[in-house]
Amino acid sequence: MQGELRIEETTQRKSKPDTANLSFGVYMTDHMFTMDYEKGKGWHDAKIVPYGPIPMDPAAKVFHYGQTIFEGMKAYVGPDGDIRLFRPEKNFERFNRSCRRMSIPEIDEAFVLNALKELIKVDRSWVPSAPGTSLYIRPFAIATENHLGANPSLNYKMMIILSPVGAYYAEGLNPVRIHVETRDVRAVAGGVGEAKTAGNYAASMQAQENAYGAGYSQVLWLDGVHRKYVEEVGSMNVFFRIGDRIVTPALSGSILNGITRDSAIHMLRDFGHEVDERPITIDELFTAAEDGSLLEAFGTGTAAVVSPIGEIGWDGKTVQIGGGETGEWTRRLYDELTTLQRGESEDRFGWTQTVCSAETTQG
């Protein structure tokens, strides 16, 4: 299988960015993890090496058939100086589910999680500690066989790269305007919507550009068959507070099983709220908005954690939610999830894992 993890540290360290002006995904750390797969040999040659380009043949299958998957997670520096990960084992479980759907060989989850921790230790000085900042982690796998035949690749490369990122909300937790997409669809049950694969994101970009042009921040996706059931908002899972209950679309095969989604459901129930995972139509949503029972709405995802929704536009109609302000339940969820992730509150769910302690963080 993988064998031992080799570490080759760079001799040319990069200059680090100003943590007060971090953007998302712009700066990369000094090192990366790589591992190769060859049919008959399995995953092998696992190593941490200096960050840099990878040589690729123009006939590599990833370029032609989109056989690729990825994940997204974060590491945080807590007030005690320790670096923590938030539910990373769930990300690698989902990584393997995506592998299965895209005919990519599965990884040894425990081995790769340990490799990630070693990578963070090597680049620990890159993990920002300013309020709202974090280290974004991008594991991914690509098909590398040089063959134009339309069948699964015989060779793959898995990598993990790291990027220090700033606060998602530059000006606070403000509700966004979203547009219900009625023409394009993101995914369908039986397709690859529940896999974290590049094609899903490419398919969403046209509708997202159209929404931006109309003055909206995000797209609210409907199902691809009936065009009436709410699925996701942008690249996030979506929640609605209707009366005294929270409703979120049930996982149907076309919706990504978000780790933040699962965490939000657990935490909301821990608060004492009823959470229903069920189909919800756009008609039901607008009826609730018009009769005043739609009190809050928000998306959940790794980048934003919780993103409040203040307005929805659909079929020429616009409804405001909660007076366009961030709701009480939304704000509490955001506050408690982010403080738990950063080690600022008790981890009563056992969701965080310490990568290295304060004594080694500044090494």
N, C-alpha and C positions, 0 to 999 in steps of 0.2 A: 504494500500500500504506500503511504506517504514516506515512511522512513523518518529519519531525524529532520528537525528543522534547522537549517543552516542560516547563519546571520553574517552578512557582509555589510559593515557600516561604511558610510560615505566618508571620503576624506575632504569633501568640499561642502561644508554646511551652507545652506541658503540664509539670506537675511530674512528675519521674521517680519510679518506685516504689523502695522499699528493696530492693536486690538480694539481701539476706539473706532476704527473705520473698516471693520470686516464686512465683506459682502458674502453672499452664499456661493460656495463652490468655486471661488476664484483662485485661492492660494492652496498649494499642495505641500505636504510636509517633505522631509528629506528622504524618507524610505517608503517602500511598498512591499507587500507580500505577493509572491507568485507561486503557482503550482501547476504542473502540466499533467495531462491525461493522454494515454495512448492505449488503444484497444489491445487487450492481451497483457498489458503491463499495469494498467490502473493509474490512479493518481500517484504522482511521484515528483521528485525534485522540488520539494517544498523549501522555500527560502525567503528571507528578508534581505532586500538589496536596495541600493540607492534608487530613488525615484527617477524615472526616465522613460523615453519612448520604447515601444516594443516593435521589433521587426515583424511585418505581416505581408504575406503573399497576396497579390490582388485577387487570386482565386479562392482565398479563404472563405469558407461557407458562411461565416457570420455576415459578410458583406452582401451576400446574394439571397440568403434565405432567412435571415433574422434569427438564427438560433442563438439566443443570448438571454440571460436573466441577470437580475441585480437585486441588491438589498440596500436599505438605508437605516442607519442607527446613529446614536451619538454617545460620546463620552463626556463627562462633566467633572470639573474640579469643585469639590464641596468646600464649605467654610472651614473644615478641618484640614484642607489641603490634599485629601485623598482623591484619587481619580476613580470614578465609578462608571459602569455601564448599566443601562436600563434594559432588563429582560433580553439580553443578547441571545440566549438559547432559543427564544421564540423566533428571532430573525433567521437563525440557521435552520430551524425546523421548516420555516416557510421557504427558505432557499431550496431545500430539498424537494418540497412540494412543487415548486416552480421547475426544478430540474426534471422531475418525473413528467410534468405536462409538456415540457419542451424537448423531451428525449435526450437530456443531458445526464451523464452518469452522476449519481449522488456522491456527496462528499461525506467524510467522517466529521460529523458536527462537533464533537468534543475536541478533535485534533485542530480543526480550523479556529474554533473559539480560543483555544490556548495560543495558537499562532497570532491571532488578533491581539491578545493581551501582550504578547511579547513585542509585537510591532508598536503598540502604544507605549510600552516601556522604553523602547529605543527612541521614539519621538515624543517622549513625555513633556519635553520643554515647549512643544508646540501647542499643548492643550491650553486654551485661554481660560482665564479665571475671572475676567470682568463680568459684571452682571449681565445675564442674558446670552452670554457667549457659550460655545461648546465646540467639541471636535466632531465634525461630521465624518461618518465612516461609510465607505461605499465598497462592499464586496460585489464582485460580478464574475460571470463566466461567459466565455465566447467560444464558438466553434472555429477551429483553426485548420482543419484539413483543407489542403489545396486541391479541390475537386469541384467541378460545376454540376455534378449529379445531384438531383433533388432528393436526397435521402440524408438521414442523420449522420453527422460528422463522426469520424473515427478518432479525432484528436480535439482536445480542448485546452484552454488555459483559464485558470481561475486566479483572480487578483483581488487585493484589497488596497485601496488608496485612502488617504486621510486628508481632511481639509478643515482648518480652523474657520468657524463661521460666527457671524454676529447675531444679535437679537433679531428674530424674524420680524417683530414689530418695531420699526424704528421710532414710531411715535405713540406707542402704547397699544393696548388691546382694543382696537376699534372695529366695529362691525363693518362687513363688506357687502356690496351689492352683487347679487348673482342673477344670471340669466338662464332660464330653462331652455335647453336645446331641444328643438322639435324635428330637426332634419337629420343631423349626424347622430350616430350612436357610438359609444365607446367600446362596447363588447356585448356578446350574447352568451347565454347559458350553453355550454357545450363547446364554446370557443376557448380563448385564453385569458378571459377577464380576471380570473382568480389567480393567475400567475403574474409575477412581477417581471414582465418582459417588455423589451423596448418598444415593440410594435403598438402596445396599448397607448403609450404616451405619444408616439408619432400620430396615431389615429385621432388623438384629442386636440391636436394643435390648431387645425383649421377653425374648429368651433371656438376655441379659446381666443384666437385672434379676432374673430367676429364679435365675440363678447366684449373684448377690450375696445373695439371700434365703436361699440354702442354704449360705452361708458360703464360697463360692468367689470368686476374684478375676477369672477369665476363663472364656470358653467355648471349648471345642475343637470346631470345626465338622467335620462329616462331609459327604461328597458328597451332592448332592440326588437322585441316582438310586438308587444301591444302598444308601445310608445305612451304608456300612462303611469307605469310604476317608477317611483323615484329610486335611483341607485346610488350614485356618488356625487360629490361636489368637487369639481376640478379633479385633483388626484387624491382627494381625501374621502374618508367615510363621513356620513352625515347623520345628524341627530336633530330631533324636534321635540320641544316640550309642548305637549297639547294638554291643557288643563293641568292635572296633577300627575301626569305620567310622561315619561320619556319614550319616544318611538324612534327606532332606527331600522332601516331596511334589513330584512333577514338575508343571510348569506345564501345566494341562489346559484352559484356557479359562475356568475358574471361580475361579482363584487369581490374586491380584494379583502382578504381576511386581515385587517389591520391590527398590529400589536397595540397601537394607541387606542384603537376602537375597543379591543378587548379590555384594556386597562380602564378605559372610561366607563364601560359597562359595570365592571367590578366595583369601581370606586363610587359610581352613582348609587348602586345598590347598597353599598356600605354606608352611604349618607342617609339611607332610608327611603330612596325614591324607587318607584316602580319603573322598570325598563322593559319595554316590549320589543322584541325582535320579530318583525312581521312585514309583509308587503304594505306599502302605503302609496296611494295614487296621488297624482298631482291635483286632481279635483278635490280629494279629501283635504289636502294641504291648504288649498286656496279657500275652501269652505271654512276651515278652522281659522284661517287668517281673517276672513271677512266677518265671522261671528265673534271674534275676539278671544278664541280659546287657544290660538297658536301664540304662545307667550315667549318662546325662545327658539333659536336654531343655531347650530354650530357644526363645523367640520372638525375632524380629528386626523392627525397625521404626524409623522416624525418631525418634519420641518417646523410647522407652526404649533404643534402639540394640540391646541384648541383654537379654532378661528371662528369668532362669532359672526353670524349672518344678520344683517339689519333690514334687508330689502330683497324681494324676489320679483322678477319680471317674467311674465308668461303670456303668450297669445294676446299681446297688446294691453295686458292688465299688469298693474304693479301693486304689491301689498307691502306694507311696512310691518316689521316684527318688533314687538317690545318698544315701540316708539323710536326705533332706530338705535337703541342703546344696548350695551352688553348686559345680558340678563344675569340675575343673581346666581342661578345654578351654574351657568356657563363660567362666570368669573370664579366661583368657588372651585369648580373642577380644574380650571387652568391653574389657579394658585396652588392647589394641593398636589396636582400632578407634577408641576415644575419644581416645587420645593422638595418633593420626594426624590425626583430624578437627580437633583443637585446635592442630595444629602443634607438638606436643611430641615428635614422633619423625619420623624420616626418611620422606618420602612416596615409597616405592619403587615405588608403582603409578601415580604421577602423577594422583592423584584429587582433589587440592585446587586451588582457584584463589584467588589473592589479590585481594581487592576493593580494599583500600587499606592502605598501610603505616603503621607506628607513628607516623611524622611527621604524618600527617593524621588518625589515629584520634581524637585528642582535640580536633580542631578544632571 
